[in-house]
């Protein structure tokens, strides 16, 4: 099962959290994610790696580590590159690969639902849940 990430605890309970310097930041462009890949070892950027803080949205946590989606359009970091999610299939540690794939699914869901299906107005994050709402409807 995809949630089988060993001894790690996945928590997707929605809540508002502030990013801390050690928080992981996931940034996607199409089917690529910003990361470091050394053989099969993957490393994800943390907030402390950024000189300018991107616009962030809390996604979930694994153990006590928070993962945020960088909503900024352009994000690049020295020492990090873009890898396709498919290229990371055998990456280790597995819990970071799980975070990449889960974040990628949420990223695509948010991107596909940026506008209201009824009136076309941009949607906004709901204050108490993960849903997106239309402020005009």
C-alpha positions as semicolon CSV with decimal commas, in nm:
position;residue;x (nm);y (nm);z (nm)
1;X;0,000;0,000;0,000
2;X;0,131;0,348;-0,084
3;X;0,085;0,469;0,274
4;X;0,323;0,197;0,394
5;X;0,619;0,419;0,476
6;X;0,760;0,203;0,749
7;X;0,774;0,340;1,099
8;X;0,684;0,693;0,986
9;X;0,350;0,850;1,074
10;X;0,160;1,036;0,801
11;X;-0,085;1,304;0,918
12;X;-0,304;1,474;0,659
13;X;-0,534;1,639;0,914
14;X;-0,607;1,988;0,786
15;X;-0,492;2,276;1,001
16;X;-0,320;2,608;0,959
17;X;0,048;2,594;1,039
18;X;0,327;2,842;1,003
19;X;0,637;2,725;0,819
20;X;0,950;2,699;1,030
21;X;1,309;2,706;0,896
22;X;1,323;2,323;0,900
23;X;0,989;2,276;0,720
24;X;1,003;2,098;0,386
25;X;0,897;2,299;0,079
26;X;0,759;2,119;-0,226
27;X;0,759;2,311;-0,553
28;X;0,624;2,159;-0,871
29;X;0,630;2,270;-1,233
30;X;0,429;2,034;-1,450
31;X;0,549;1,687;-1,356
32;X;0,877;1,802;-1,201
33;X;0,969;1,869;-0,840
34;X;1,254;2,077;-0,702
35;X;1,496;1,845;-0,522
36;X;1,850;1,711;-0,499
37;X;1,907;1,363;-0,631
38;X;2,232;1,185;-0,553
39;X;2,205;0,836;-0,698
40;X;1,891;0,704;-0,533
41;X;1,906;0,946;-0,238
42;X;1,659;1,234;-0,251
43;X;1,680;1,557;-0,056
44;X;1,401;1,812;-0,050
45;X;1,445;2,184;0,011
46;X;1,364;2,331;0,347
47;X;1,240;2,682;0,413
48;X;1,585;2,780;0,542
49;X;1,728;2,709;0,191
50;X;1,533;3,002;0,044
51;X;1,661;3,359;0,048
52;X;1,312;3,489;-0,042
53;X;1,029;3,301;0,125
54;X;0,786;3,164;-0,133
55;X;0,409;3,183;-0,081
56;X;0,339;2,864;0,115
57;X;0,041;2,642;0,187
58;X;0,051;2,371;0,453
59;X;-0,013;2,022;0,311
60;X;0,058;1,751;0,570
61;X;0,316;1,620;0,811
62;X;0,518;1,301;0,837
63;X;0,634;1,235;1,190
64;X;0,697;1,585;1,325
65;X;0,811;1,722;0,988
66;X;0,577;1,966;0,812
67;X;0,545;1,980;0,433
68;X;0,434;2,294;0,252
69;X;0,344;2,361;-0,110
70;X;0,525;2,657;-0,264
71;X;0,249;2,841;-0,450
72;X;0,491;3,090;-0,608
73;X;0,519;3,053;-0,985
74;X;0,897;3,076;-1,017
75;X;1,114;2,905;-0,759
76;X;1,474;2,804;-0,804
77;X;1,748;2,722;-0,558
78;X;2,118;2,687;-0,602
79;X;2,218;2,323;-0,571
80;X;1,865;2,193;-0,640
81;X;1,734;2,077;-0,976
82;X;1,404;1,968;-1,124
83;X;1,338;1,596;-1,155
84;X;1,026;1,431;-1,289
85;X;0,819;1,252;-1,032
86;X;0,853;0,934;-1,240
87;X;1,234;0,950;-1,221
88;X;1,211;0,936;-0,842
89;X;1,033;0,599;-0,819
90;X;1,325;0,426;-0,653
91;X;1,438;0,724;-0,445
92;X;1,521;0,685;-0,079
93;X;1,413;0,748;0,186
94;X;1,067;0,618;0,102
95;X;0,885;0,864;0,328
96;X;1,026;1,158;0,126
97;X;0,923;0,990;-0,198
98;X;0,576;0,943;-0,049
99;X;0,573;1,316;0,038
100;X;0,673;1,409;-0,319
101;X;0,398;1,196;-0,475
102;X;0,129;1,303;-0,228
103;X;0,225;1,670;-0,265
104;X;0,222;1,633;-0,643
105;X;-0,135;1,499;-0,633
106;X;-0,247;1,790;-0,413
107;X;-0,062;2,038;-0,637
108;X;-0,249;1,910;-0,943
109;X;-0,581;1,918;-0,758
110;X;-0,526;2,280;-0,654
111;X;-0,418;2,374;-1,008
112;X;-0,721;2,202;-1,167
113;X;-0,958;2,386;-0,934
114;X;-0,824;2,741;-0,948
115;X;-1,151;2,874;-1,090
116;X;-1,514;2,825;-0,995
117;X;-1,691;2,578;-1,224
118;X;-2,011;2,786;-1,203
119;X;-1,901;3,148;-1,252
120;X;-1,529;3,129;-1,339
121;X;-1,418;3,345;-1,046
122;X;-1,082;3,249;-0,886
123;X;-1,131;3,014;-0,592
124;X;-0,986;3,068;-0,246
125;X;-0,876;2,829;0,026
126;X;-1,149;2,764;0,283
127;X;-1,056;2,883;0,634
128;X;-1,130;2,553;0,814
129;X;-1,079;2,279;0,557
130;X;-0,874;2,179;0,252
131;X;-1,156;2,269;0,013
132;X;-1,152;2,556;-0,232
133;X;-1,445;2,797;-0,230
134;X;-1,578;3,061;-0,464
135;X;-1,607;3,398;-0,290
136;X;-1,851;3,518;-0,558
137;X;-2,095;3,227;-0,537
